[in-house]
Amino acid sequence: MKNILLFSQKLVSWYAVNQRNLPWRDTNDPYRIWISEIILQQTRIVQGIEYYNRFVRRFPDVRSLAEASEREVLKYWQGLGYYSRARNLHTAAQSIVNEYGGKFPHRYEDVLRLKGIGEYTAAAIVSFAWNQPYPVVDGNVYRFLSRLFAIGEPIDTAKGKKYFTELAAELMDRSQAGVFNQAIMEFGALQCVPSLPDCNVCPFRDECLACSHHTISHYPVKQNKTQTKSRYLYYFHIHDKKHLYLKQRQDKGIWQNLFEFPLIESEKALSFDEIIQAFSSKKWLPDGLISDFRLRIENRKHVLSHRILYANFYELELKHLPDAPNELIRIAHTAIDDYPVHRLMQFYLEKNSRFV
């Protein structure tokens, strides 16, 4: 770029004309900025707006979030996925109440220490709320800057992240850090998009090295690709006319503390005989009580960042559902909405509401 000092001015001018009207841009409340940034991780803007509005209506400030139960917070997060985000929000809100008297900390270093907040989110909060000059570097920023300067440094390495953060800081107009950060992310989201960007209308067309070299598709560079593995899930909707069984996940995975039907998990697809054998070994029901397995959903595909899940749902309807064994709970059909569930469970419940 011939004159790097003009970069910020050109970017902010573009933003003034092209920015989207989003609810979290009308506030400098660090709490609401925080909520929006966490929701927008792994979530599309259109879906995020609905969840943001619903979430802040129920939890309008740090204290209301801190005082809620984790189950309720997870319920309001239901459908967004990556539930560790909601658990971290809850934990961080309690920390803010306990350590800062319910007032959001101003210092970048203090914000960064909160559970679930990394460098990007901390920079977003302090720059949007108080105009502190910390650069935000997300996927949109990586893509834009790597194309603009034809940077071959991989973005998924510590060295690459440090390089791009320093570059963004160098380009920033420190007097309007918040607007600059909003603008550079918006530019990547709307103009310098991943596939087939319209370079003819880009204000940086003449300066963009990737455009002049016809190498737009080469950037950003990544060194490592996430390895995905398949996993097969076999759920059992065990119920009578009034009650059903649920199980709460206790492991440290992304669905920790969410509720689901009793489940058999496998690294390979199981035959029906193998499913029955595994079910029987769980001792969820007394011997001789099973009458019929009805397959309601077969191999429903659900893609996560590191897993491809194939979910199967079997229904077992009994005349009378016994008291639940230790690892399960028996609840009334009418109480199912009180329990936070993951997306696969939500899909089943929506498709088979007449059975629940």
C-alpha positions as CSV (number, residue, x, y, z in Angstrom):
1,M,0.0,0.0,0.0
2,K,1.5,3.3,-1.1
3,N,0.2,5.3,1.9
4,I,-0.6,3.2,4.9
5,L,-1.8,6.3,6.8
6,L,-4.8,6.5,4.5
7,F,-5.9,2.9,5.3
8,S,-7.9,3.6,8.4
9,Q,-9.6,6.7,6.8
10,K,-10.7,4.7,3.7
11,L,-11.9,1.8,5.8
12,V,-13.9,3.9,8.2
13,S,-15.5,5.8,5.3
14,W,-16.6,2.5,3.7
15,Y,-18.0,1.4,7.1
16,A,-20.0,4.6,7.5
17,V,-21.9,3.8,4.3
18,N,-22.1,0.0,4.4
19,Q,-22.4,-1.0,8.1
20,R,-25.4,-3.2,9.1
21,N,-27.9,-2.1,11.7
22,L,-27.3,-4.6,14.5
23,P,-28.7,-4.2,18.1
24,W,-25.4,-4.5,19.9
25,R,-23.9,-1.6,17.9
26,D,-26.3,0.9,19.5
27,T,-24.7,0.5,22.9
28,N,-21.4,0.9,24.7
29,D,-22.5,-1.3,27.5
30,P,-19.6,-3.8,27.9
31,Y,-22.0,-6.5,29.2
32,R,-24.2,-6.5,26.1
33,I,-21.1,-6.2,23.8
34,W,-19.7,-9.3,25.6
35,I,-23.0,-11.3,25.2
36,S,-23.1,-10.4,21.5
37,E,-19.5,-11.4,20.8
38,I,-19.9,-14.8,22.6
39,I,-23.1,-15.5,20.7
40,L,-21.6,-14.6,17.4
41,Q,-18.8,-17.2,17.9
42,Q,-19.8,-20.1,15.6
43,T,-23.2,-18.4,14.9
44,R,-24.5,-16.6,11.9
45,I,-25.6,-13.0,12.4
46,V,-29.3,-13.7,11.4
47,Q,-29.6,-16.4,14.0
48,G,-27.6,-14.5,16.5
49,I,-29.8,-11.5,16.6
50,E,-32.8,-13.6,17.7
51,Y,-30.8,-15.3,20.4
52,Y,-29.2,-12.1,21.6
53,N,-32.5,-10.2,22.0
54,R,-34.0,-13.2,23.9
55,F,-31.0,-13.6,26.1
56,V,-30.6,-10.0,27.2
57,R,-34.4,-9.7,27.8
58,R,-34.1,-12.5,30.4
59,F,-30.6,-11.6,31.6
60,P,-30.3,-7.8,31.1
61,D,-27.2,-7.3,33.2
62,V,-24.3,-9.2,34.8
63,R,-26.0,-9.8,38.1
64,S,-29.2,-11.3,36.7
65,L,-27.0,-13.7,34.7
66,A,-24.8,-14.6,37.7
67,E,-27.8,-15.3,39.9
68,A,-29.6,-17.6,37.4
69,S,-29.1,-21.4,37.5
70,E,-26.8,-23.0,35.0
71,R,-29.8,-25.1,33.8
72,E,-31.8,-21.9,32.9
73,V,-28.8,-20.3,31.2
74,L,-28.3,-23.5,29.1
75,K,-32.0,-23.5,28.3
76,Y,-31.8,-19.9,26.9
77,W,-28.7,-21.0,24.9
78,Q,-30.5,-24.1,23.5
79,G,-30.1,-24.4,19.7
80,L,-26.9,-22.2,19.5
81,G,-24.6,-25.2,20.1
82,Y,-21.1,-25.1,21.6
83,Y,-22.6,-25.0,25.1
84,S,-19.3,-24.3,26.8
85,R,-19.8,-20.7,25.7
86,A,-23.0,-20.5,27.9
87,R,-21.3,-22.2,30.9
88,N,-18.3,-19.8,30.6
89,L,-20.7,-16.8,30.4
90,H,-22.3,-17.9,33.6
91,T,-19.0,-18.5,35.4
92,A,-17.6,-15.2,34.2
93,A,-20.7,-13.3,35.3
94,Q,-20.3,-14.8,38.8
95,S,-16.7,-13.8,38.9
96,I,-17.6,-10.2,37.9
97,V,-20.2,-10.1,40.7
98,N,-17.8,-11.6,43.3
99,E,-14.6,-9.8,42.3
100,Y,-15.7,-6.5,40.8
101,G,-19.0,-5.9,42.6
102,G,-21.1,-6.5,39.5
103,K,-19.3,-3.9,37.5
104,F,-17.6,-5.0,34.3
105,P,-13.8,-4.6,34.6
106,H,-12.3,-1.8,32.4
107,R,-8.8,-3.1,32.1
108,Y,-8.0,-5.3,29.1
109,E,-5.9,-7.6,31.3
110,D,-8.8,-8.1,33.8
111,V,-11.3,-8.8,31.0
112,L,-8.9,-11.3,29.5
113,R,-8.8,-13.2,32.7
114,L,-12.5,-13.9,32.7
115,K,-13.6,-17.4,31.9
116,G,-14.1,-18.0,28.2
117,I,-12.7,-14.6,27.0
118,G,-9.7,-14.7,24.7
119,E,-7.7,-11.9,23.1
120,Y,-10.1,-11.2,20.3
121,T,-13.2,-10.9,22.6
122,A,-11.3,-8.9,25.2
123,A,-10.2,-6.5,22.5
124,A,-13.7,-6.2,21.1
125,I,-15.2,-5.4,24.5
126,V,-12.7,-2.7,25.6
127,S,-12.5,-1.1,22.2
128,F,-16.3,-1.0,21.6
129,A,-17.1,0.1,25.1
130,W,-14.3,2.5,26.0
131,N,-12.4,3.0,22.7
132,Q,-9.2,1.3,24.0
133,P,-6.7,0.7,21.2
134,Y,-6.6,-3.1,21.1
135,P,-7.0,-4.7,17.7
136,V,-9.6,-7.4,17.0
137,V,-8.4,-10.1,14.7
138,D,-11.1,-12.6,13.7
139,G,-11.5,-14.7,10.6
140,N,-12.8,-11.8,8.6
141,V,-9.7,-9.7,9.5
142,Y,-7.3,-12.5,8.7
143,R,-8.8,-12.9,5.3
144,F,-8.8,-9.2,4.4
145,L,-5.3,-8.4,5.6
146,S,-3.8,-11.6,4.2
147,R,-5.2,-10.8,0.7
148,L,-4.4,-7.1,0.9
149,F,-0.7,-7.7,1.6
150,A,-0.4,-11.2,0.1
151,I,0.7,-12.6,3.5
152,G,1.7,-16.3,3.3
153,E,2.1,-16.7,7.1
154,P,-0.4,-19.4,8.3
155,I,-3.1,-17.9,10.4
156,D,-3.5,-21.1,12.6
157,T,-0.1,-20.8,14.2
158,A,1.1,-18.8,17.2
159,K,3.5,-16.9,15.0
160,G,0.8,-16.1,12.4
161,K,-1.7,-14.9,15.0
162,K,1.0,-12.6,16.5
163,Y,2.0,-11.3,13.1
164,F,-1.6,-10.4,12.1
165,T,-2.4,-8.8,15.5
166,E,0.7,-6.6,15.3
167,L,-0.2,-5.6,11.7
168,A,-3.8,-4.7,12.7
169,A,-2.5,-2.6,15.6
170,E,-0.1,-0.8,13.2
171,L,-2.9,0.0,10.8
172,M,-5.4,1.1,13.5
173,D,-6.3,4.8,14.1
174,R,-6.0,4.8,17.8
175,S,-8.2,7.8,18.2
176,Q,-11.2,5.8,16.9
177,A,-10.2,2.3,17.8
178,G,-13.8,1.0,18.3
179,V,-15.0,2.2,15.0
180,F,-11.9,0.9,13.3
181,N,-12.4,-2.5,14.8
182,Q,-16.0,-2.6,13.8
183,A,-15.1,-1.5,10.3
184,I,-12.3,-4.0,9.6
185,M,-14.5,-6.9,10.7
186,E,-17.5,-5.7,8.7
187,F,-15.3,-5.2,5.6
188,G,-14.3,-8.9,5.8
189,A,-17.9,-10.0,6.4
190,L,-19.5,-8.0,3.6
191,Q,-16.9,-7.1,1.0
192,C,-13.8,-9.4,1.3
193,V,-15.9,-12.5,1.6
194,P,-14.5,-16.1,1.5
195,S,-15.6,-17.0,-2.0
196,L,-15.9,-14.9,-5.1
197,P,-15.5,-11.4,-3.6
198,D,-16.6,-8.6,-5.9
199,C,-13.1,-7.0,-6.3
200,N,-14.4,-4.5,-8.9
201,V,-16.2,-2.5,-6.2
202,C,-13.6,-2.9,-3.5
203,P,-12.1,0.4,-2.4
204,F,-8.8,-1.3,-1.8
205,R,-8.7,-2.9,-5.3
206,D,-5.7,-0.8,-6.5
207,E,-3.7,-1.6,-3.3
208,C,-4.6,-5.3,-2.9
209,L,-1.7,-7.6,-3.9
210,A,-3.8,-10.7,-4.1
211,C,-6.1,-9.0,-6.5
212,S,-3.3,-7.7,-8.7
213,H,-1.7,-11.2,-8.7
214,H,-5.0,-13.0,-9.2
215,T,-4.4,-15.1,-6.1
216,I,-7.5,-14.2,-4.0
217,S,-8.3,-17.8,-3.5
218,H,-4.9,-18.5,-2.0
219,Y,-5.5,-16.5,1.2
220,P,-5.6,-16.8,4.1
221,V,-3.1,-19.6,4.4
222,K,-3.7,-22.4,7.0
223,Q,-1.0,-24.9,8.1
224,N,-3.2,-27.5,9.8
225,K,-6.6,-29.0,8.8
226,T,-8.9,-30.2,11.5
227,Q,-9.2,-34.0,11.4
228,T,-12.8,-35.1,11.8
229,K,-14.0,-38.5,13.1
230,S,-17.4,-40.2,12.8
231,R,-19.4,-41.2,15.8
232,Y,-22.7,-43.2,15.9
233,L,-25.3,-42.3,18.5
234,Y,-28.3,-44.6,19.3
235,Y,-30.9,-42.8,21.4
236,F,-33.8,-44.6,23.2
237,H,-37.0,-42.7,23.8
238,I,-38.4,-44.8,26.6
239,H,-41.8,-43.7,27.9
240,D,-45.3,-44.5,28.9
241,K,-48.3,-42.2,28.4
242,K,-47.2,-39.8,31.1
243,H,-43.5,-40.2,31.7
244,L,-40.1,-40.6,29.9
245,Y,-36.5,-41.2,30.8
246,L,-33.7,-38.6,30.5
247,K,-30.0,-38.7,31.2
248,Q,-27.7,-35.7,32.0
249,R,-24.4,-35.7,30.2
250,Q,-21.6,-35.5,32.8
251,D,-18.5,-35.6,30.6
252,K,-16.4,-32.6,29.7
253,G,-17.6,-32.4,26.0
254,I,-19.5,-29.7,24.3
255,W,-22.8,-31.0,25.6
256,Q,-21.8,-31.2,29.3
257,N,-24.8,-30.9,31.7
258,L,-27.4,-31.0,28.8
259,F,-30.1,-33.6,28.9
260,E,-30.9,-36.4,26.4
261,F,-32.5,-39.8,26.1
262,P,-30.5,-42.8,27.3
263,L,-27.8,-43.4,24.7
264,I,-25.4,-45.9,23.3
265,E,-22.3,-44.4,21.6
266,S,-20.0,-46.2,19.1
267,E,-17.1,-45.4,16.9
268,K,-18.6,-47.6,14.2
269,A,-22.1,-48.3,12.9
270,L,-23.8,-51.0,14.9
271,S,-26.1,-53.7,13.5
272,F,-29.6,-54.0,15.1
273,D,-28.5,-57.1,17.0
274,E,-25.5,-55.2,18.4
275,I,-27.8,-52.3,19.4
276,I,-30.1,-54.7,21.3
277,Q,-27.3,-56.4,23.0
278,A,-25.7,-53.1,24.1
279,F,-29.2,-51.8,25.3
280,S,-29.8,-55.0,27.3
281,S,-26.4,-54.6,29.0
282,K,-27.3,-51.2,30.3
283,K,-30.1,-52.6,32.5
284,W,-32.3,-49.6,32.0
285,L,-35.4,-51.7,32.1
286,P,-36.2,-55.0,33.9
287,D,-35.9,-58.2,31.9
288,G,-38.9,-59.0,29.8
289,L,-40.4,-55.5,29.9
290,I,-39.4,-54.5,26.3
291,S,-42.1,-55.1,23.8
292,D,-40.9,-53.3,20.6
293,F,-38.2,-51.0,19.2
294,R,-39.5,-48.5,16.7
295,L,-37.0,-46.6,14.7
296,R,-38.1,-43.0,14.4
297,I,-35.0,-41.3,13.0
298,E,-32.2,-43.0,11.2
299,N,-28.6,-41.7,10.7
300,R,-29.4,-38.0,11.2
301,K,-26.1,-36.3,10.3
302,H,-24.8,-33.6,12.6
303,V,-21.5,-32.0,11.8
304,L,-19.3,-30.5,14.5
305,S,-15.8,-29.0,14.2
306,H,-14.1,-32.2,15.0
307,R,-16.8,-34.8,14.7
308,I,-19.5,-36.1,12.3
309,L,-22.3,-37.5,14.3
310,Y,-24.9,-40.0,13.0
311,A,-27.9,-40.1,15.3
312,N,-30.5,-42.8,15.4
313,F,-33.6,-42.5,17.6
314,Y,-35.6,-45.6,18.8
315,E,-38.9,-45.4,20.6
316,L,-39.9,-47.8,23.3
317,E,-43.4,-47.3,24.6
318,L,-44.4,-49.1,27.8
319,K,-47.7,-49.5,29.6
320,H,-46.0,-48.4,32.8
321,L,-42.6,-46.8,33.1
322,P,-40.7,-48.0,36.2
323,D,-38.8,-45.7,38.5
324,A,-35.6,-44.7,36.8
325,P,-32.3,-46.5,37.5
326,N,-29.6,-44.5,39.1
327,E,-28.1,-42.9,35.9
328,L,-31.5,-41.8,34.5
329,I,-34.3,-39.6,35.7
330,R,-38.0,-40.1,35.1
331,I,-39.9,-36.9,34.2
332,A,-43.4,-36.0,33.1
333,H,-43.9,-35.4,29.3
334,T,-45.1,-32.0,30.2
335,A,-41.8,-31.1,31.9
336,I,-39.5,-31.7,28.9
337,D,-39.3,-28.0,28.1
338,D,-37.7,-27.3,31.5
339,Y,-34.6,-29.3,30.5
340,P,-31.9,-27.9,28.2
341,V,-31.2,-30.2,25.4
342,H,-28.8,-30.2,22.4
343,R,-29.6,-29.8,18.8
344,L,-30.1,-33.4,18.0
345,M,-32.6,-33.9,20.8
346,Q,-34.3,-30.6,19.8
347,F,-34.7,-32.0,16.3
348,Y,-36.3,-35.2,17.5
349,L,-38.7,-33.4,19.9
350,E,-39.8,-31.1,17.1
351,K,-40.3,-33.9,14.6
352,N,-42.0,-36.3,17.0
353,S,-43.9,-34.0,19.3
354,R,-46.9,-36.4,19.3
355,F,-44.8,-39.0,21.0
356,V,-43.5,-36.8,23.8
